[in-house]
Amino acid sequence: MQPVGARGAAIVAGGLVALFVATLFCVRTVPDRVISLLGGPSGGVERWGGVRLAYEPPAGGPVEILEYPGVAIDDVSVNSLVDVLVAGGLSMKLALESNWAVDLAADSSLVIRDERDREERPIDDPRARLEPDYWQSEDGSVHRTFFLEASTRGTLDAAIADAHQRGVQLPPNTEIAYETIEPRHDHAKPSYRTYLLASEVLIDGTMIDQAVGSFDPNTSRPIVLLDFTGQGGTRFCELTRTIQGQKLAMLLGGDVRSAPVINGAICGGRASIAMGGTDAEQQLRERDMIVEVLSHGTMPPGGKVRELTRIATANTVVQEVLGRLLLGLLAGLGAALLTGLVVSRARPNLAPQTHGFTGAFPWRRLLITGLAPLALIIGKRITIPGVNEDELAHVMRGADVEFSSVIALGLAPIMAAYFLVELVALIVPALRWRRHDPAGRLGLGRVTAVVAIALALVHGYLVARYLESASAFGIGFVDAPGLKFAGMAMISLVAGTLLLAVIAGVISEHGLGNGYGVMMAAAIALELIPNTDVVNPFTAQFALGVVAFGTIVTAACFVLRWRVGEGKQPALRVPSSGLSPLADSGAFISLVFSLTGLAANATLFDLLIWSNALHGWKVKLALVALTVPVWAWIFARPSVNERVALQGGIERVTRSTWLRATAVSALLVVGSAVIAVAAPLDTSLRVFVNPVSALVVAAVVLDVIADARARRAKLAVAAVIHQPQHLGVVEHALAEAQLPYHLHASHLRTLFAFFGPWAPIHVLVEGDRAIEARLKLQDILRTARTKVPVARAR
């Protein structure tokens, strides 16, 4: 094998990272320091434009100069900024349940009190309306209060003033606040409603550590995420635990922005404020203004704005382009130095391409491999019998409705069955020998088929029940719910899964690569094709997604061909940790947290908070980095190869070799995770930065290419291997015997390791030398069915 050049690896890694970072800062903001270094403004309002004002506190203290960069400088935004600032920023107060609105509306000619009055009133009636407000808390209690609603704030002011003249007073220590209500119909105008609030400020701006603009994942509306200080988070947690079932009003500028029902203690240290109105541009401007105001902290309410200056955004196009290039260059140099250091110390070798086989290109096998995307495309268009396809498509409004197709389950039940059977065979001592024995594998395969069908039936029943229960606007998705539909759905889904399994088996036998892996790669590729009704492919976000995915795939295609070993030691395949640090570590730790919490009598909400904490980018990277050596030890520790190496007559793997392989694995796995968390892509584009998907595509591509080169000749199976780290011994033995060989699906199985029994590695040789190869490998790969007794001296 040819040694991997540290310089060449560093150049490739540096180039990939430089391209990714330069594209990343087409989506992310180039830091102010970089712009200033390149001759641009130093930041703030000088770069981003916005508002600079002089604020005089109400007590007559020293005037403070405040800057709000990025805030729109139109009249509406500026006036809203001043209103929020003068009112003291953010405050949270308790919304009271009272009949004050009923008393206020009594005998008032300015208020419509009952349904009959509403029906008889003219369309342009200027009066306010008495409306009920109902909600039910999680404990089952029903809450009911009343409020006034009108098309203008002036109407509400007049109704309240009229009530005061008639002697109707508010309860002590209370106040009235208004909220803007979005129009219920298109082209309608917003209206305003009243809240009766307790005067006490329960949470104020001093308890906010950070305010960040974001979007609601369900409605895509702009929101402000509030991160509390330590004291503020504790106060908010205690408050929400105390007022369960009641409404907590969030006020900005004295107006209610939202008043959610508190159904339980919120102890995560975070809350959100939704933007009102229907104008998307105005919502974004308002969100950015609120973020800037809250980021400056709370000012004493009641002050005055003495001077206000509006500053336009500076032209920094040239500096931003140069900044992206500079950041890309610096990141590329850092990646090149790190890669060069790891490669020079690990000293990996480049595995040779499949060689020694001649003949015509296997076009027929390539065509059979094409059945995978064809089956997925056609299968997704076939709906489960009994599902109202038109109603489903209408309600979902163009969203993904693949969950109602006959291949909705995909290959998941079969892969889960493989894993469960493999786990049982590993745990039960009497079955362990079957995992690496061809005859034993046949028995495990039959059990796997039964378990897969059982899992598919259960999963199919759950899908049927979901479709029966799901409805919208009173119209169900199922024409005739009942046992007949459930049975048809279960049979259809099981049939779809089995059909995909049959096609995967045909591809493995008569196509290129492992059929299951090709199916997975085809599904990923179909997800990468943008739906132009939802995604614009001519945006920086889409370009960043393509570059991120291409970076991981390209790096994986290089590293998956590296081997770490020296002398007569069996070379270890990398990543020796597989992709488990990216796919499985978070799930295992969530399970541990949950079990620990249950043992400590933690509440379900506490468990959710602990679980959500695992989704932060710092925690994700830490988990990946810390679990790479753990999984590498599980899958590729020196003792894994010890018996096979001794039977093959070569040296055992040393701990030094294992450490070097782990370092190379961390370089790929952690690097892929960094790219995934660094790219701020929309939900519709997140598939581009799924490192597991990218690694699977890279492995399948390498397997298909290797298969296409080897399948020019007629090959026969010499051995079936389920431990990819045993391949170093196999390759050494076949090379000594000068037997040309091909390792079918070896890259894919290296990634999945123990979790990929559905992708066995077939050692293929030319048919006329198959017997020779089998005899040579039989002794090397033999597995003892009983425990070898330990010799003891007497």
Solvent accessible surface area in square Angstrom, and as a share of the most:
residue,aa,sasa,rsa
1,M,118,0.53
2,Q,123,0.55
3,P,97,0.61
4,V,25,0.14
5,G,46,0.44
6,A,31,0.24
7,R,197,0.72
8,G,38,0.37
9,A,12,0.10
10,A,14,0.11
11,I,117,0.59
12,V,56,0.32
13,A,21,0.16
14,G,9,0.08
15,G,43,0.41
16,L,32,0.16
17,V,39,0.22
18,A,26,0.20
19,L,101,0.50
20,F,9,0.04
21,V,18,0.11
22,A,21,0.16
23,T,18,0.10
24,L,12,0.06
25,F,32,0.13
26,C,63,0.38
27,V,42,0.24
28,R,102,0.37
29,T,79,0.46
30,V,3,0.02
31,P,54,0.34
32,D,48,0.25
33,R,213,0.78
34,V,18,0.10
35,I,0,0.00
36,S,48,0.31
37,L,135,0.67
38,L,56,0.28
39,G,64,0.62
40,G,15,0.14
41,P,35,0.22
42,S,85,0.55
43,G,8,0.08
44,G,26,0.25
45,V,0,0.00
46,E,87,0.39
47,R,4,0.01
48,W,90,0.32
49,G,2,0.02
50,G,2,0.02
51,V,0,0.00
52,R,69,0.25
53,L,3,0.02
54,A,8,0.06
55,Y,0,0.00
56,E,36,0.16
57,P,20,0.13
58,P,73,0.46
59,A,101,0.79
60,G,51,0.49
61,G,30,0.28
62,P,116,0.73
63,V,74,0.43
64,E,72,0.32
65,I,115,0.58
66,L,15,0.08
67,E,60,0.27
68,Y,1,0.00
69,P,31,0.20
70,G,43,0.42
71,V,5,0.03
72,A,28,0.21
73,I,65,0.33
74,D,55,0.28
75,D,89,0.46
76,V,91,0.52
77,S,3,0.02
78,V,4,0.02
79,N,87,0.45
80,S,26,0.17
81,L,0,0.00
82,V,35,0.20
83,D,87,0.45
84,V,1,0.01
85,L,4,0.02
86,V,43,0.24
87,A,44,0.34
88,G,9,0.08
89,G,8,0.08
90,L,2,0.01
91,S,21,0.14
92,M,0,0.00
93,K,21,0.09
94,L,31,0.15
95,A,7,0.06
96,L,53,0.26
97,E,71,0.32
98,S,33,0.21
99,N,97,0.50
100,W,15,0.05
101,A,0,0.00
102,V,55,0.32
103,D,81,0.42
104,L,3,0.01
105,A,0,0.00
106,A,42,0.33
107,D,129,0.67
108,S,2,0.01
109,S,90,0.58
110,L,62,0.31
111,V,2,0.01
112,I,0,0.00
113,R,100,0.36
114,D,64,0.33
115,E,106,0.48
116,R,165,0.60
117,D,37,0.19
118,R,55,0.20
119,E,145,0.65
120,E,127,0.57
121,R,67,0.24
122,P,82,0.52
123,I,176,0.90
124,D,121,0.63
125,D,20,0.11
126,P,103,0.65
127,R,70,0.26
128,A,0,0.00
129,R,37,0.14
130,L,15,0.08
131,E,30,0.13
132,P,52,0.33
133,D,18,0.10
134,Y,121,0.46
135,W,31,0.11
136,Q,118,0.53
137,S,8,0.05
138,E,139,0.63
139,D,119,0.62
140,G,39,0.37
141,S,48,0.31
142,V,109,0.62
143,H,29,0.13
144,R,133,0.49
145,T,11,0.06
146,F,34,0.14
147,F,20,0.08
148,L,0,0.00
149,E,2,0.01
150,A,0,0.00
151,S,71,0.46
152,T,69,0.40
153,R,93,0.34
154,G,48,0.46
155,T,25,0.15
156,L,0,0.00
157,D,73,0.38
158,A,49,0.38
159,A,0,0.00
160,I,18,0.09
161,A,50,0.38
162,D,35,0.18
163,A,0,0.00
164,H,80,0.36
165,Q,157,0.70
166,R,93,0.34
167,G,50,0.49
168,V,36,0.21
169,Q,128,0.57
170,L,50,0.25
171,P,49,0.31
172,P,116,0.73
173,N,127,0.65
174,T,22,0.13
175,E,54,0.24
176,I,40,0.20
177,A,7,0.06
178,Y,22,0.08
179,E,25,0.11
180,T,55,0.32
181,I,39,0.20
182,E,66,0.29
183,P,30,0.19
184,R,175,0.64
185,H,140,0.62
186,D,125,0.65
187,H,193,0.86
188,A,47,0.36
189,K,177,0.75
190,P,54,0.34
191,S,15,0.10
192,Y,45,0.17
193,R,20,0.07
194,T,0,0.00
195,Y,17,0.06
196,L,4,0.02
197,L,0,0.00
198,A,23,0.18
199,S,44,0.29
200,E,113,0.51
201,V,70,0.40
202,L,21,0.11
203,I,0,0.00
204,D,43,0.23
205,G,5,0.05
206,T,95,0.55
207,M,41,0.18
208,I,18,0.09
209,D,98,0.51
210,Q,95,0.42
211,A,6,0.05
212,V,59,0.34
213,G,30,0.29
214,S,33,0.21
215,F,106,0.44
216,D,37,0.19
217,P,123,0.77
218,N,138,0.71
219,T,82,0.48
220,S,83,0.54
221,R,58,0.21
222,P,8,0.05
223,I,15,0.08
224,V,0,0.00
225,L,37,0.18
226,L,0,0.00
227,D,28,0.15
228,F,17,0.07
229,T,43,0.25
230,G,66,0.64
231,Q,147,0.65
232,G,0,0.00
233,G,13,0.13
234,T,77,0.45
235,R,79,0.29
236,F,2,0.01
237,C,17,0.10
238,E,90,0.40
239,L,10,0.05
240,T,0,0.00
241,R,126,0.46
242,T,110,0.64
243,I,10,0.05
244,Q,91,0.40
245,G,4,0.04
246,Q,54,0.24
247,K,24,0.10
248,L,0,0.00
249,A,0,0.00
250,M,7,0.03
251,L,7,0.03
252,L,1,0.01
253,G,19,0.18
254,G,44,0.42
255,D,41,0.21
256,V,3,0.02
257,R,45,0.16
258,S,22,0.14
259,A,15,0.11
260,P,55,0.34
261,V,41,0.24
262,I,4,0.02
263,N,64,0.33
264,G,24,0.23
265,A,16,0.12
266,I,56,0.28
267,C,41,0.24
268,G,42,0.40
269,G,22,0.21
270,R,117,0.43
271,A,14,0.11
272,S,51,0.33
273,I,0,0.00
274,A,45,0.35
275,M,3,0.01
276,G,30,0.29
277,G,22,0.21
278,T,89,0.52
279,D,79,0.41
280,A,65,0.50
281,E,109,0.49
282,Q,44,0.20
283,Q,9,0.04
284,L,57,0.28
285,R,73,0.27
286,E,26,0.12
287,R,30,0.11
288,D,52,0.27
289,M,1,0.00
290,I,0,0.00
291,V,24,0.14
292,E,36,0.16
293,V,5,0.03
294,L,12,0.06
295,S,70,0.45
296,H,70,0.31
297,G,33,0.32
298,T,43,0.25
299,M,24,0.10
300,P,61,0.38
301,P,84,0.53
302,G,47,0.45
303,G,5,0.05
304,K,115,0.49
305,V,39,0.23
306,R,140,0.51
307,E,114,0.51
308,L,56,0.28
309,T,57,0.33
310,R,104,0.38
311,I,32,0.16
312,A,74,0.57
313,T,92,0.53
314,A,36,0.28
315,N,131,0.67
316,T,9,0.05
317,V,98,0.57
318,V,102,0.59
319,Q,36,0.16
320,E,39,0.18
321,V,71,0.41
322,L,84,0.42
323,G,0,0.00
324,R,53,0.19
325,L,109,0.54
326,L,50,0.25
327,L,29,0.14
328,G,2,0.02
329,L,103,0.51
330,L,100,0.50
331,A,33,0.26
332,G,6,0.05
333,L,96,0.48
334,G,39,0.37
335,A,19,0.15
336,A,20,0.16
337,L,137,0.68
338,L,98,0.49
339,T,9,0.05
340,G,14,0.14
341,L,98,0.49
342,V,25,0.14
343,V,3,0.01
344,S,56,0.36
345,R,168,0.61
346,A,1,0.01
347,R,124,0.45
348,P,1,0.00
349,N,29,0.15
350,L,49,0.24
351,A,8,0.06
352,P,78,0.49
353,Q,82,0.36
354,T,29,0.17
355,H,121,0.54
356,G,44,0.43
357,F,16,0.06
358,T,116,0.68
359,G,45,0.44
360,A,86,0.66
361,F,63,0.26
362,P,16,0.10
363,W,162,0.57
364,R,190,0.69
365,R,51,0.19
366,L,68,0.34
367,L,138,0.69
368,I,31,0.16
369,T,14,0.08
370,G,35,0.33
371,L,67,0.33
372,A,0,0.00
373,P,47,0.30
374,L,93,0.46
375,A,16,0.13
376,L,13,0.07
377,I,73,0.37
378,I,89,0.45
379,G,6,0.06
380,K,59,0.25
381,R,185,0.68
382,I,88,0.44
383,T,30,0.17
384,I,2,0.01
385,P,59,0.37
386,G,36,0.35
387,V,13,0.08
388,N,43,0.22
389,E,94,0.42
390,D,117,0.60
391,E,27,0.12
392,L,2,0.01
393,A,52,0.40
394,H,125,0.56
395,V,30,0.17
396,M,62,0.28
397,R,195,0.71
398,G,64,0.61
399,A,51,0.39
400,D,98,0.51
401,V,47,0.27
402,E,69,0.31
403,F,64,0.27
404,S,5,0.03
405,S,2,0.02
406,V,23,0.13
407,I,15,0.08
408,A,38,0.29
409,L,9,0.05
410,G,19,0.19
411,L,16,0.08
412,A,59,0.46
413,P,5,0.03
414,I,12,0.06
415,M,38,0.17
416,A,43,0.34
417,A,0,0.00
418,Y,52,0.20
419,F,57,0.24
420,L,77,0.39
421,V,14,0.08
422,E,1,0.01
423,L,60,0.30
424,V,79,0.45
425,A,0,0.00
426,L,71,0.35
427,I,108,0.55
428,V,56,0.32
429,P,96,0.60
430,A,74,0.58
431,L,52,0.26
432,R,124,0.45
433,W,40,0.14
434,R,73,0.27
435,R,28,0.10
436,H,53,0.24
437,D,28,0.15
438,P,97,0.61
439,A,65,0.50
440,G,0,0.00
441,R,40,0.15
442,L,121,0.60
443,G,15,0.15
444,L,12,0.06
445,G,35,0.34
446,R,164,0.60
447,V,78,0.45
448,T,7,0.04
449,A,53,0.41
450,V,103,0.59
451,V,41,0.24
452,A,4,0.03
453,I,69,0.35
454,A,50,0.38
455,L,57,0.29
456,A,2,0.01
457,L,65,0.32
458,V,92,0.53
459,H,79,0.35
460,G,0,0.00
461,Y,92,0.35
462,L,105,0.52
463,V,22,0.13
464,A,0,0.00
465,R,126,0.46
466,Y,121,0.46
467,L,0,0.00
468,E,33,0.15
469,S,88,0.57
470,A,20,0.15
471,S,69,0.44
472,A,19,0.15
473,F,171,0.71
474,G,75,0.73
475,I,88,0.45
476,G,31,0.30
477,F,11,0.05
478,V,10,0.06
479,D,98,0.51
480,A,72,0.55
481,P,85,0.53
482,G,34,0.33
483,L,161,0.80
484,K,172,0.73
485,F,9,0.04
486,A,6,0.05
487,G,28,0.26
488,M,84,0.37
489,A,0,0.00
490,M,43,0.19
491,I,113,0.57
492,S,15,0.09
493,L,0,0.00
494,V,15,0.08
495,A,55,0.42
496,G,4,0.04
497,T,2,0.01
498,L,69,0.34
499,L,102,0.51
500,L,4,0.02
501,A,19,0.14
502,V,93,0.53
503,I,27,0.13
504,A,0,0.00
505,G,36,0.35
506,V,54,0.31
507,I,0,0.00
508,S,25,0.16
509,E,110,0.49
510,H,94,0.42
511,G,0,0.00
512,L,1,0.00
513,G,0,0.00
514,N,9,0.05
515,G,0,0.00
516,Y,25,0.09
517,G,0,0.00
518,V,10,0.06
519,M,5,0.02
520,M,43,0.19
521,A,14,0.11
522,A,11,0.09
523,A,31,0.24
524,I,19,0.10
525,A,49,0.38
526,L,42,0.21
527,E,108,0.48
528,L,31,0.15
529,I,116,0.59
530,P,41,0.26
531,N,77,0.39
532,T,100,0.58
533,D,133,0.69
534,V,102,0.59
535,V,16,0.09
536,N,81,0.42
537,P,39,0.24
538,F,185,0.77
539,T,53,0.31
540,A,43,0.34
541,Q,40,0.18
542,F,27,0.11
543,A,45,0.35
544,L,0,0.00
545,G,0,0.00
546,V,72,0.41
547,V,29,0.17
548,A,0,0.00
549,F,20,0.08
550,G,32,0.31
551,T,7,0.04
552,I,2,0.01
553,V,25,0.14
554,T,49,0.28
555,A,29,0.23
556,A,0,0.00
557,C,31,0.19
558,F,94,0.39
559,V,10,0.06
560,L,3,0.01
561,R,44,0.16
562,W,14,0.05
563,R,10,0.03
564,V,0,0.00
565,G,7,0.07
566,E,76,0.34
567,G,79,0.76
568,K,119,0.50
569,Q,22,0.10
570,P,1,0.01
571,A,11,0.08
572,L,1,0.01
573,R,3,0.01
574,V,0,0.00
575,P,1,0.00
576,S,2,0.01
577,S,0,0.00
578,G,0,0.00
579,L,6,0.03
580,S,2,0.01
581,P,3,0.02
582,L,35,0.17
583,A,47,0.37
584,D,32,0.16
585,S,3,0.02
586,G,29,0.28
587,A,70,0.54
588,F,96,0.40
589,I,43,0.22
590,S,30,0.19
591,L,100,0.50
592,V,85,0.49
593,F,80,0.33
594,S,39,0.25
595,L,105,0.52
596,T,78,0.45
597,G,0,0.00
598,L,110,0.55
599,A,88,0.68
600,A,71,0.55
601,N,137,0.70
602,A,24,0.19
603,T,79,0.46
604,L,131,0.65
605,F,74,0.31
606,D,45,0.23
607,L,23,0.11
608,L,92,0.46
609,I,49,0.25
610,W,94,0.33
611,S,35,0.23
612,N,89,0.46
613,A,56,0.44
614,L,17,0.09
615,H,122,0.55
616,G,34,0.33
617,W,143,0.50
618,K,138,0.58
619,V,54,0.31
620,K,80,0.34
621,L,33,0.16
622,A,48,0.37
623,L,25,0.13
624,V,11,0.06
625,A,47,0.37
626,L,126,0.63
627,T,17,0.10
628,V,0,0.00
629,P,53,0.33
630,V,80,0.46
631,W,23,0.08
632,A,0,0.00
633,W,102,0.36
634,I,83,0.42
635,F,14,0.06
636,A,1,0.01
637,R,80,0.29
638,P,26,0.16
639,S,64,0.41
640,V,28,0.16
641,N,2,0.01
642,E,57,0.26
643,R,88,0.32
644,V,1,0.01
645,A,0,0.00
646,L,108,0.54
647,Q,48,0.21
648,G,25,0.24
649,G,65,0.63
650,I,13,0.06
651,E,94,0.42
652,R,126,0.46
653,V,8,0.04
654,T,59,0.34
655,R,157,0.57
656,S,61,0.40
657,T,0,0.00
658,W,20,0.07
659,L,99,0.49
660,R,22,0.08
661,A,0,0.00
662,T,14,0.08
663,A,42,0.33
664,V,0,0.00
665,S,0,0.00
666,A,31,0.24
667,L,39,0.19
668,L,8,0.04
669,V,0,0.00
670,V,35,0.20
671,G,30,0.28
672,S,3,0.02
673,A,6,0.04
674,V,67,0.38
675,I,17,0.09
676,A,10,0.08
677,V,37,0.21
678,A,22,0.17
679,A,1,0.01
680,P,48,0.30
681,L,15,0.07
682,D,83,0.43
683,T,124,0.72
684,S,60,0.38
685,L,8,0.04
686,R,96,0.35
687,V,29,0.16
688,F,12,0.05
689,V,4,0.02
690,N,61,0.31
691,P,18,0.11
692,V,35,0.20
693,S,11,0.07
694,A,0,0.00
695,L,0,0.00
696,V,1,0.01
697,V,23,0.13
698,A,0,0.00
699,A,0,0.00
700,V,10,0.05
701,V,62,0.36
702,L,21,0.10
703,D,5,0.03
704,V,31,0.18
705,I,77,0.39
706,A,16,0.12
707,D,1,0.00
708,A,11,0.09
709,R,91,0.33
710,A,0,0.00
711,R,35,0.13
712,R,89,0.32
713,A,20,0.16
714,K,187,0.79
715,L,30,0.15
716,A,26,0.20
717,V,59,0.34
718,A,10,0.08
719,A,17,0.13
720,V,56,0.32
721,I,6,0.03
722,H,14,0.06
723,Q,34,0.15
724,P,5,0.03
725,Q,5,0.02
726,H,13,0.06
727,L,0,0.00
728,G,4,0.04
729,V,2,0.01
730,V,0,0.00
731,E,27,0.12
732,H,51,0.23
733,A,7,0.06
734,L,0,0.00
735,A,65,0.50
736,E,119,0.53
737,A,28,0.22
738,Q,148,0.66
739,L,4,0.02
740,P,39,0.25
741,Y,50,0.19
742,H,4,0.02
743,L,17,0.08
744,H,2,0.01
745,A,1,0.01
746,S,3,0.02
747,H,19,0.09
748,L,2,0.01
749,R,1,0.00
750,T,5,0.03
751,L,0,0.00
752,F,25,0.10
753,A,6,0.04
754,F,34,0.14
755,F,41,0.17
756,G,0,0.00
757,P,3,0.02
758,W,10,0.03
759,A,0,0.00
760,P,29,0.18
761,I,0,0.00
762,H,48,0.21
763,V,0,0.00
764,L,4,0.02
765,V,0,0.00
766,E,52,0.23
767,G,40,0.39
768,D,131,0.68
769,R,73,0.27
770,A,4,0.03
771,I,124,0.63
772,E,80,0.36
773,A,0,0.00
774,R,105,0.38
775,L,111,0.55
776,K,74,0.31
777,L,1,0.01
778,Q,116,0.51
779,D,82,0.43
780,I,11,0.05
781,L,31,0.15
782,R,129,0.47
783,T,41,0.24
784,A,57,0.44
785,R,143,0.52
786,T,108,0.63
787,K,183,0.77
788,V,107,0.62
789,P,121,0.76
790,V,112,0.65
791,A,103,0.80
792,R,208,0.76
793,A,110,0.85
794,R,287,1.05
